[in-house]
Each structure stands twice: as structure tokens, then as C-alpha cells.
Amino acid sequence: EYTVIKSRFDALNARQERVLSTMGGVVWREKLEEAVSAADSASSGLASDFMSGDIALEQFVNQHLELRMQHHGLDLKRQAAEALLANMPGGLGSGGGAGGSRVGA
């Protein structure tokens, strides 16, 4: 019976490691940071286009507002993810596993 349970545990643990390597804390955080940076760059580019006279005021205001809302929404998600990952057991704040054993907890 132990061998069956141990085998199942090992299979599930290997699956968890595969998932975390593509969607784990560090990867997820990096993807959010990239999205925040891209939204910020897009709004900066739009501001440059406006300042050089390439787009009209109304178009600038509408697009800039949308881009800034996107940027701040993504940044809030990034901050929430960092807070969540930093407070989870098992070392998630440093990109570790999704759980971790809490012996004696």
C-alpha cells in the first residue's frame, strides 16, 4: 500500500514541478512585470506622438486614458501577486513550490 501511495505522490509532485516551471511564482511575476512595462512604454510612445503633433488631442486623451488604466490595473495585479507569493508557505516568494510541507503546523 505504501508503494502505491508513494508512487502516486511522486507522479503528482513531478506534475506540480512541471506546472510551476512554466507558471510558477517567478515566471508569473516576470510576465506581469513585462506586461506592466509594455503598457507604460505604449503610453509614453503615445505621449511622444501627441507632443510631436502626430495625433489629435481627443484621440490622445482617449488612448492615453485607456493605456494608463491598463498599466495601473496590471501593476495592481503585480503588487497583489507579489504580496500573495511572499506570504505563502513553502517558499513561493522566491519561486518555490505551490505548497510546501508544514510539519507540525
A tleap script that builds the chain and sets N, CA, C and O, in Angstrom:
source leaprc.protein.ff14SB
mol = sequence {
  NGLU TYR THR VAL ILE LYS SER ARG PHE ASP
  ALA LEU ASN ALA ARG GLN GLU ARG VAL LEU
  SER THR MET GLY GLY VAL VAL TRP ARG GLU
  LYS LEU GLU GLU ALA VAL SER ALA ALA ASP
  SER ALA SER SER GLY LEU ALA SER ASP PHE
  MET SER GLY ASP ILE ALA LEU GLU GLN PHE
  VAL ASN GLN HIE LEU GLU LEU ARG MET GLN
  HIE HIE GLY LEU ASP LEU LYS ARG GLN ALA
  ALA GLU ALA LEU LEU ALA ASN MET PRO GLY
  GLY LEU GLY SER GLY GLY GLY ALA GLY GLY
  SER ARG VAL GLY CALA
}
set mol.1.N position { 0.823 -1.193 0.000 }
set mol.1.CA position { 0.000 0.000 0.000 }
set mol.1.C position { 0.868 1.258 0.000 }
set mol.1.O position { 0.564 2.218 -0.708 }
set mol.2.N position { 1.948 1.261 0.789 }
set mol.2.CA position { 2.841 2.412 0.825 }
set mol.2.C position { 3.429 2.692 -0.553 }
set mol.2.O position { 3.523 3.846 -0.972 }
set mol.3.N position { 3.821 1.643 -1.250 }
set mol.3.CA position { 4.438 1.806 -2.561 }
set mol.3.C position { 3.488 2.464 -3.544 }
set mol.3.O position { 3.907 3.306 -4.338 }
set mol.4.N position { 2.220 2.096 -3.505 }
set mol.4.CA position { 1.215 2.685 -4.393 }
set mol.4.C position { 1.032 4.166 -4.075 }
set mol.4.O position { 0.997 5.004 -4.975 }
set mol.5.N position { 0.917 4.474 -2.798 }
set mol.5.CA position { 0.717 5.868 -2.388 }
set mol.5.C position { 1.964 6.695 -2.716 }
set mol.5.O position { 1.849 7.823 -3.196 }
set mol.6.N position { 3.138 6.146 -2.461 }
set mol.6.CA position { 4.390 6.854 -2.760 }
set mol.6.C position { 4.526 7.101 -4.252 }
set mol.6.O position { 4.961 8.176 -4.666 }
set mol.7.N position { 4.168 6.140 -5.044 }
set mol.7.CA position { 4.239 6.290 -6.496 }
set mol.7.C position { 3.295 7.389 -6.980 }
set mol.7.O position { 3.657 8.201 -7.832 }
set mol.8.N position { 2.094 7.406 -6.431 }
set mol.8.CA position { 1.113 8.447 -6.787 }
set mol.8.C position { 1.609 9.831 -6.361 }
set mol.8.O position { 1.485 10.806 -7.102 }
set mol.9.N position { 2.169 9.894 -5.162 }
set mol.9.CA position { 2.728 11.158 -4.682 }
set mol.9.C position { 3.838 11.646 -5.610 }
set mol.9.O position { 3.858 12.816 -5.991 }
set mol.10.N position { 4.753 10.764 -5.972 }
set mol.10.CA position { 5.860 11.146 -6.852 }
set mol.10.C position { 5.359 11.647 -8.200 }
set mol.10.O position { 5.894 12.615 -8.741 }
set mol.11.N position { 4.338 10.998 -8.742 }
set mol.11.CA position { 3.776 11.423 -10.031 }
set mol.11.C position { 3.142 12.808 -9.917 }
set mol.11.O position { 3.338 13.662 -10.782 }
set mol.12.N position { 2.386 13.022 -8.851 }
set mol.12.CA position { 1.750 14.330 -8.654 }
set mol.12.C position { 2.786 15.414 -8.366 }
set mol.12.O position { 2.640 16.548 -8.822 }
set mol.13.N position { 3.812 15.079 -7.626 }
set mol.13.CA position { 4.871 16.032 -7.330 }
set mol.13.C position { 5.611 16.427 -8.608 }
set mol.13.O position { 5.932 17.601 -8.797 }
set mol.14.N position { 5.882 15.473 -9.477 }
set mol.14.CA position { 6.542 15.763 -10.750 }
set mol.14.C position { 5.663 16.662 -11.617 }
set mol.14.O position { 6.158 17.575 -12.278 }
set mol.15.N position { 4.363 16.400 -11.609 }
set mol.15.CA position { 3.425 17.238 -12.360 }
set mol.15.C position { 3.432 18.670 -11.829 }
set mol.15.O position { 3.454 19.628 -12.601 }
set mol.16.N position { 3.413 18.803 -10.516 }
set mol.16.CA position { 3.444 20.129 -9.904 }
set mol.16.C position { 4.707 20.875 -10.314 }
set mol.16.O position { 4.640 22.059 -10.642 }
set mol.17.N position { 5.836 20.217 -10.301 }
set mol.17.CA position { 7.092 20.859 -10.688 }
set mol.17.C position { 7.057 21.316 -12.141 }
set mol.17.O position { 7.567 22.389 -12.462 }
set mol.18.N position { 6.455 20.506 -13.035 }
set mol.18.CA position { 6.334 20.908 -14.449 }
set mol.18.C position { 5.469 22.152 -14.584 }
set mol.18.O position { 5.806 23.070 -15.332 }
set mol.19.N position { 4.355 22.182 -13.861 }
set mol.19.CA position { 3.455 23.340 -13.927 }
set mol.19.C position { 4.153 24.573 -13.369 }
set mol.19.O position { 4.088 25.642 -13.977 }
set mol.20.N position { 4.810 24.448 -12.238 }
set mol.20.CA position { 5.481 25.594 -11.622 }
set mol.20.C position { 6.625 26.127 -12.474 }
set mol.20.O position { 6.940 27.316 -12.418 }
set mol.21.N position { 7.252 25.249 -13.269 }
set mol.21.CA position { 8.349 25.723 -14.106 }
set mol.21.C position { 7.846 26.625 -15.228 }
set mol.21.O position { 8.612 27.428 -15.759 }
set mol.22.N position { 6.567 26.505 -15.598 }
set mol.22.CA position { 6.022 27.365 -16.649 }
set mol.22.C position { 5.100 28.444 -16.102 }
set mol.22.O position { 4.930 29.488 -16.732 }
set mol.23.N position { 4.505 28.209 -14.945 }
set mol.23.CA position { 3.550 29.167 -14.411 }
set mol.23.C position { 3.805 29.501 -12.955 }
set mol.23.O position { 2.948 30.090 -12.296 }
set mol.24.N position { 4.949 29.142 -12.451 }
set mol.24.CA position { 5.238 29.349 -11.044 }
set mol.24.C position { 5.403 30.814 -10.688 }
set mol.24.O position { 5.313 31.690 -11.548 }
set mol.25.N position { 5.642 31.066 -9.431 }
set mol.25.CA position { 5.712 32.416 -8.903 }
set mol.25.C position { 6.647 33.339 -9.652 }
set mol.25.O position { 6.254 34.452 -10.002 }
set mol.26.N position { 7.866 32.916 -9.908 }
set mol.26.CA position { 8.841 33.768 -10.573 }
set mol.26.C position { 8.428 34.040 -12.011 }
set mol.26.O position { 8.471 35.187 -12.456 }
set mol.27.N position { 8.028 33.011 -12.744 }
set mol.27.CA position { 7.627 33.179 -14.141 }
set mol.27.C position { 6.402 34.073 -14.232 }
set mol.27.O position { 6.341 34.974 -15.069 }
set mol.28.N position { 5.439 33.823 -13.379 }
set mol.28.CA position { 4.203 34.604 -13.374 }
set mol.28.C position { 4.500 36.064 -13.076 }
set mol.28.O position { 3.976 36.959 -13.741 }
set mol.29.N position { 5.327 36.301 -12.092 }
set mol.29.CA position { 5.706 37.660 -11.714 }
set mol.29.C position { 6.424 38.363 -12.865 }
set mol.29.O position { 6.148 39.527 -13.154 }
set mol.30.N position { 7.341 37.658 -13.517 }
set mol.30.CA position { 8.074 38.246 -14.642 }
set mol.30.C position { 7.135 38.611 -15.794 }
set mol.30.O position { 7.296 39.661 -16.416 }
set mol.31.N position { 6.162 37.755 -16.077 }
set mol.31.CA position { 5.209 38.054 -17.144 }
set mol.31.C position { 4.365 39.278 -16.810 }
set mol.31.O position { 4.086 40.096 -17.686 }
set mol.32.N position { 3.959 39.410 -15.558 }
set mol.32.CA position { 3.214 40.599 -15.144 }
set mol.32.C position { 4.087 41.848 -15.256 }
set mol.32.O position { 3.620 42.893 -15.708 }
set mol.33.N position { 5.338 41.744 -14.851 }
set mol.33.CA position { 6.238 42.891 -14.948 }
set mol.33.C position { 6.445 43.309 -16.398 }
set mol.33.O position { 6.497 44.501 -16.700 }
set mol.34.N position { 6.563 42.336 -17.292 }
set mol.34.CA position { 6.710 42.641 -18.717 }
set mol.34.C position { 5.461 43.336 -19.257 }
set mol.34.O position { 5.567 44.278 -20.043 }
set mol.35.N position { 4.288 42.881 -18.844 }
set mol.35.CA position { 3.039 43.492 -19.306 }
set mol.35.C position { 2.904 44.916 -18.771 }
set mol.35.O position { 2.450 45.801 -19.496 }
set mol.36.N position { 3.287 45.151 -17.525 }
set mol.36.CA position { 3.247 46.495 -16.942 }
set mol.36.C position { 4.191 47.414 -17.717 }
set mol.36.O position { 3.831 48.541 -18.056 }
set mol.37.N position { 5.378 46.934 -17.989 }
set mol.37.CA position { 6.368 47.731 -18.713 }
set mol.37.C position { 5.907 48.032 -20.137 }
set mol.37.O position { 6.105 49.143 -20.628 }
set mol.38.N position { 5.296 47.054 -20.800 }
set mol.38.CA position { 4.811 47.259 -22.167 }
set mol.38.C position { 3.698 48.308 -22.206 }
set mol.38.O position { 3.667 49.148 -23.105 }
set mol.39.N position { 2.794 48.260 -21.239 }
set mol.39.CA position { 1.709 49.246 -21.184 }
set mol.39.C position { 2.272 50.634 -20.908 }
set mol.39.O position { 1.794 51.618 -21.473 }
set mol.40.N position { 3.274 50.722 -20.053 }
set mol.40.CA position { 3.898 52.004 -19.752 }
set mol.40.C position { 4.616 52.555 -20.993 }
set mol.40.O position { 4.523 53.747 -21.286 }
set mol.41.N position { 5.320 51.699 -21.704 }
set mol.41.CA position { 6.017 52.122 -22.923 }
set mol.41.C position { 5.035 52.595 -23.983 }
set mol.41.O position { 5.293 53.577 -24.679 }
set mol.42.N position { 3.914 51.902 -24.108 }
set mol.42.CA position { 2.901 52.286 -25.091 }
set mol.42.C position { 2.343 53.669 -24.781 }
set mol.42.O position { 2.152 54.475 -25.692 }
set mol.43.N position { 2.081 53.951 -23.522 }
set mol.43.CA position { 1.543 55.271 -23.171 }
set mol.43.C position { 2.604 56.355 -23.352 }
set mol.43.O position { 2.274 57.479 -23.728 }
set mol.44.N position { 3.870 56.036 -23.091 }
set mol.44.CA position { 4.945 57.004 -23.325 }
set mol.44.C position { 5.103 57.299 -24.810 }
set mol.44.O position { 5.310 58.445 -25.209 }
set mol.45.N position { 5.002 56.252 -25.619 }
set mol.45.CA position { 5.072 56.447 -27.070 }
set mol.45.C position { 3.926 57.297 -27.577 }
set mol.45.O position { 4.110 58.145 -28.449 }
set mol.46.N position { 2.751 57.071 -27.032 }
set mol.46.CA position { 1.586 57.859 -27.412 }
set mol.46.C position { 1.777 59.330 -27.028 }
set mol.46.O position { 1.418 60.226 -27.792 }
set mol.47.N position { 2.339 59.572 -25.850 }
set mol.47.CA position { 2.605 60.943 -25.418 }
set mol.47.C position { 3.604 61.616 -26.353 }
set mol.47.O position { 3.455 62.792 -26.684 }
set mol.48.N position { 4.611 60.879 -26.772 }
set mol.48.CA position { 5.583 61.433 -27.719 }
set mol.48.C position { 4.916 61.784 -29.045 }
set mol.48.O position { 5.184 62.832 -29.633 }
set mol.49.N position { 4.042 60.887 -29.506 }
set mol.49.CA position { 3.317 61.155 -30.757 }
set mol.49.C position { 2.461 62.414 -30.624 }
set mol.49.O position { 2.386 63.215 -31.556 }
set mol.50.N position { 1.823 62.589 -29.481 }
set mol.50.CA position { 1.000 63.775 -29.270 }
set mol.50.C position { 1.863 65.039 -29.247 }
set mol.50.O position { 1.538 66.043 -29.879 }
set mol.51.N position { 2.963 64.965 -28.507 }
set mol.51.CA position { 3.833 66.136 -28.385 }
set mol.51.C position { 4.444 66.542 -29.733 }
set mol.51.O position { 4.735 67.717 -29.954 }
set mol.52.N position { 4.632 65.586 -30.615 }
set mol.52.CA position { 5.188 65.911 -31.931 }
set mol.52.C position { 4.098 66.297 -32.933 }
set mol.52.O position { 4.389 66.609 -34.087 }
set mol.53.N position { 2.834 66.275 -32.479 }
set mol.53.CA position { 1.738 66.698 -33.338 }
set mol.53.C position { 1.202 65.620 -34.261 }
set mol.53.O position { 0.459 65.925 -35.194 }
set mol.54.N position { 1.558 64.382 -34.025 }
set mol.54.CA position { 1.133 63.288 -34.894 }
set mol.54.C position { -0.300 62.819 -34.631 }
set mol.54.O position { -0.909 62.198 -35.502 }
set mol.55.N position { -0.844 63.103 -33.451 }
set mol.55.CA position { -2.220 62.719 -33.163 }
set mol.55.C position { -2.961 63.892 -32.524 }
set mol.55.O position { -2.354 64.764 -31.903 }
set mol.56.N position { -4.272 63.896 -32.689 }
set mol.56.CA position { -5.117 64.973 -32.165 }
set mol.56.C position { -5.307 64.817 -30.662 }
set mol.56.O position { -5.114 63.735 -30.107 }
set mol.57.N position { -5.687 65.908 -30.016 }
set mol.57.CA position { -5.877 65.934 -28.566 }
set mol.57.C position { -6.904 64.906 -28.106 }
set mol.57.O position { -6.636 64.142 -27.178 }
set mol.58.N position { -8.067 64.876 -28.736 }
set mol.58.CA position { -9.115 63.953 -28.302 }
set mol.58.C position { -8.670 62.497 -28.437 }
set mol.58.O position { -8.923 61.676 -27.555 }
set mol.59.N position { -8.018 62.193 -29.528 }
set mol.59.CA position { -7.516 60.834 -29.735 }
set mol.59.C position { -6.470 60.496 -28.660 }
set mol.59.O position { -6.477 59.403 -28.095 }
set mol.60.N position { -5.580 61.445 -28.392 }
set mol.60.CA position { -4.557 61.234 -27.363 }
set mol.60.C position { -5.195 60.965 -26.004 }
set mol.60.O position { -4.834 60.006 -25.322 }
set mol.61.N position { -6.142 61.812 -25.613 }
set mol.61.CA position { -6.760 61.679 -24.290 }
set mol.61.C position { -7.437 60.319 -24.156 }
set mol.61.O position { -7.263 59.635 -23.147 }
set mol.62.N position { -8.208 59.924 -25.165 }
set mol.62.CA position { -8.913 58.640 -25.099 }
set mol.62.C position { -7.944 57.467 -25.027 }
set mol.62.O position { -8.110 56.573 -24.198 }
set mol.63.N position { -6.941 57.467 -25.886 }
set mol.63.CA position { -5.989 56.347 -25.911 }
set mol.63.C position { -5.093 56.350 -24.671 }
set mol.63.O position { -4.802 55.297 -24.104 }
set mol.64.N position { -4.664 57.532 -24.261 }
set mol.64.CA position { -3.782 57.619 -23.098 }
set mol.64.C position { -4.506 57.145 -21.837 }
set mol.64.O position { -3.935 56.417 -21.025 }
set mol.65.N position { -5.739 57.553 -21.681 }
set mol.65.CA position { -6.528 57.115 -20.528 }
set mol.65.C position { -6.652 55.595 -20.510 }
set mol.65.O position { -6.466 54.966 -19.469 }
set mol.66.N position { -6.964 55.007 -21.658 }
set mol.66.CA position { -7.091 53.549 -21.750 }
set mol.66.C position { -5.769 52.852 -21.401 }
set mol.66.O position { -5.752 51.883 -20.642 }
set mol.67.N position { -4.676 53.351 -21.959 }
set mol.67.CA position { -3.369 52.747 -21.696 }
set mol.67.C position { -2.953 52.890 -20.227 }
set mol.67.O position { -2.383 51.958 -19.658 }
set mol.68.N position { -3.227 54.034 -19.611 }
set mol.68.CA position { -2.866 54.218 -18.213 }
set mol.68.C position { -3.721 53.344 -17.297 }
set mol.68.O position { -3.232 52.816 -16.297 }
set mol.69.N position { -4.999 53.197 -17.645 }
set mol.69.CA position { -5.859 52.306 -16.853 }
set mol.69.C position { -5.350 50.869 -16.958 }
set mol.69.O position { -5.327 50.138 -15.968 }
set mol.70.N position { -4.946 50.472 -18.162 }
set mol.70.CA position { -4.394 49.130 -18.353 }
set mol.70.C position { -3.108 48.974 -17.535 }
set mol.70.O position { -2.925 47.971 -16.845 }
set mol.71.N position { -2.228 49.960 -17.615 }
set mol.71.CA position { -0.963 49.915 -16.882 }
set mol.71.C position { -1.204 49.782 -15.378 }
set mol.71.O position { -0.614 48.922 -14.725 }
set mol.72.N position { -2.064 50.625 -14.839 }
set mol.72.CA position { -2.287 50.597 -13.385 }
set mol.72.C position { -3.014 49.328 -12.951 }
set mol.72.O position { -2.749 48.806 -11.868 }
set mol.73.N position { -3.922 48.830 -13.775 }
set mol.73.CA position { -4.585 47.563 -13.460 }
set mol.73.C position { -3.587 46.417 -13.395 }
set mol.73.O position { -3.626 45.603 -12.472 }
set mol.74.N position { -2.692 46.355 -14.379 }
set mol.74.CA position { -1.662 45.309 -14.383 }
set mol.74.C position { -0.702 45.483 -13.215 }
set mol.74.O position { -0.280 44.499 -12.606 }
set mol.75.N position { -0.355 46.725 -12.899 }
set mol.75.CA position { 0.561 46.969 -11.794 }
set mol.75.C position { -0.061 46.558 -10.459 }
set mol.75.O position { 0.626 46.019 -9.591 }
set mol.76.N position { -1.350 46.811 -10.296 }
set mol.76.CA position { -2.029 46.366 -9.075 }
set mol.76.C position { -2.031 44.843 -8.972 }
set mol.76.O position { -1.828 44.291 -7.890 }
set mol.77.N position { -2.259 44.169 -10.089 }
set mol.77.CA position { -2.212 42.696 -10.090 }
set mol.77.C position { -0.814 42.211 -9.726 }
set mol.77.O position { -0.662 41.253 -8.969 }
set mol.78.N position { 0.213 42.879 -10.270 }
set mol.78.CA position { 1.585 42.501 -9.966 }
set mol.78.C position { 1.873 42.675 -8.477 }
set mol.78.O position { 2.471 41.800 -7.851 }
set mol.79.N position { 1.451 43.794 -7.917 }
set mol.79.CA position { 1.675 44.042 -6.491 }
set mol.79.C position { 0.930 43.032 -5.626 }
set mol.79.O position { 1.467 42.549 -4.629 }
set mol.80.N position { -0.304 42.711 -6.006 }
set mol.80.CA position { -1.083 41.724 -5.248 }
set mol.80.C position { -0.434 40.352 -5.338 }
set mol.80.O position { -0.378 39.623 -4.347 }
set mol.81.N position { 0.058 39.995 -6.523 }
set mol.81.CA position { 0.718 38.701 -6.694 }
set mol.81.C position { 1.977 38.620 -5.842 }
set mol.81.O position { 2.240 37.595 -5.213 }
set mol.82.N position { 2.750 39.692 -5.821 }
set mol.82.CA position { 3.963 39.693 -5.009 }
set mol.82.C position { 3.633 39.543 -3.524 }
set mol.82.O position { 4.305 38.801 -2.807 }
set mol.83.N position { 2.606 40.243 -3.071 }
set mol.83.CA position { 2.215 40.134 -1.666 }
set mol.83.C position { 1.732 38.724 -1.345 }
set mol.83.O position { 2.072 38.164 -0.303 }
set mol.84.N position { 0.946 38.162 -2.240 }
set mol.84.CA position { 0.428 36.813 -2.038 }
set mol.84.C position { 1.559 35.796 -2.027 }
set mol.84.O position { 1.626 34.945 -1.140 }
set mol.85.N position { 2.440 35.882 -3.001 }
set mol.85.CA position { 3.536 34.919 -3.100 }
set mol.85.C position { 4.506 35.046 -1.936 }
set mol.85.O position { 5.052 34.046 -1.470 }
set mol.86.N position { 4.723 36.258 -1.466 }
set mol.86.CA position { 5.654 36.467 -0.353 }
set mol.86.C position { 5.118 35.874 0.946 }
set mol.86.O position { 5.894 35.496 1.823 }
set mol.87.N position { 3.801 35.790 1.071 }
set mol.87.CA position { 3.205 35.320 2.328 }
set mol.87.C position { 2.788 33.858 2.306 }
set mol.87.O position { 2.277 33.351 3.304 }
set mol.88.N position { 2.994 33.173 1.194 }
set mol.88.CA position { 2.587 31.774 1.112 }
set mol.88.C position { 3.662 30.870 1.687 }
set mol.88.O position { 4.854 31.151 1.560 }
set mol.89.N position { 3.242 29.790 2.314 }
set mol.89.CA position { 4.216 28.836 2.850 }
set mol.89.C position { 4.889 28.075 1.718 }
set mol.89.O position { 4.338 27.967 0.622 }
set mol.90.N position { 6.057 27.558 1.978 }
set mol.90.CA position { 6.726 26.723 1.004 }
set mol.90.C position { 7.666 27.478 0.096 }
set mol.90.O position { 8.138 26.918 -0.893 }
set mol.91.N position { 7.953 28.719 0.393 }
set mol.91.CA position { 8.956 29.438 -0.371 }
set mol.91.C position { 8.488 30.014 -1.676 }
set mol.91.O position { 9.319 30.274 -2.547 }
set mol.92.N position { 7.194 30.230 -1.867 }
set mol.92.CA position { 6.714 30.767 -3.136 }
set mol.92.C position { 7.249 32.152 -3.414 }
set mol.92.O position { 7.422 32.524 -4.574 }
set mol.93.N position { 7.510 32.911 -2.392 }
set mol.93.CA position { 8.025 34.249 -2.609 }
set mol.93.C position { 9.347 34.244 -3.352 }
set mol.93.O position { 9.717 35.238 -3.978 }
set mol.94.N position { 10.060 33.127 -3.284 }
set mol.94.CA position { 11.316 33.019 -4.002 }
set mol.94.C position { 11.194 32.082 -5.196 }
set mol.94.O position { 12.197 31.611 -5.731 }
set mol.95.N position { 9.936 31.812 -5.615 }
set mol.95.CA position { 9.720 30.983 -6.792 }
set mol.95.C position { 9.674 29.506 -6.484 }
set mol.95.O position { 9.867 28.687 -7.383 }
set mol.96.N position { 9.428 29.147 -5.258 }
set mol.96.CA position { 9.401 27.743 -4.869 }
set mol.96.C position { 8.100 27.070 -5.229 }
set mol.96.O position { 7.388 27.528 -6.122 }
set mol.97.N position { 7.785 26.002 -4.554 }
set mol.97.CA position { 6.611 25.195 -4.864 }
set mol.97.C position { 5.306 25.829 -4.447 }
set mol.97.O position { 5.279 26.895 -3.832 }
set mol.98.N position { 4.221 25.154 -4.792 }
set mol.98.CA position { 2.900 25.707 -4.519 }
set mol.98.C position { 2.407 25.393 -3.128 }
set mol.98.O position { 1.335 25.859 -2.741 }
set mol.99.N position { 3.126 24.647 -2.392 }
set mol.99.CA position { 2.613 24.300 -1.070 }
set mol.99.C position { 3.732 24.234 -0.071 }
set mol.99.O position { 3.949 25.161 0.709 }
set mol.100.N position { 4.409 23.176 -0.099 }
set mol.100.CA position { 5.448 23.007 0.908 }
set mol.100.C position { 4.857 22.297 2.096 }
set mol.100.O position { 3.688 22.496 2.426 }
set mol.101.N position { 5.637 21.484 2.731 }
set mol.101.CA position { 5.096 20.753 3.866 }
set mol.101.C position { 5.214 21.605 5.097 }
set mol.101.O position { 6.189 22.330 5.298 }
set mol.102.N position { 4.212 21.499 5.899 }
set mol.102.CA position { 4.191 22.256 7.148 }
set mol.102.C position { 4.136 21.256 8.290 }
set mol.102.O position { 3.118 21.114 8.967 }
set mol.103.N position { 5.226 20.585 8.483 }
set mol.103.CA position { 5.311 19.571 9.522 }
set mol.103.C position { 5.135 20.241 10.873 }
set mol.103.O position { 5.819 21.212 11.199 }
set mol.104.N position { 4.222 19.715 11.639 }
set mol.104.CA position { 3.987 20.235 12.954 }
set mol.104.C position { 3.098 21.465 12.988 }
set mol.104.O position { 2.906 22.063 14.047 }
set mol.105.N position { 2.560 21.844 11.851 }
set mol.105.CA position { 1.727 23.050 11.817 }
set mol.105.C position { 0.303 22.726 12.187 }
set mol.105.O position { -0.546 23.617 12.213 }
savepdb mol mol.pdb
quit
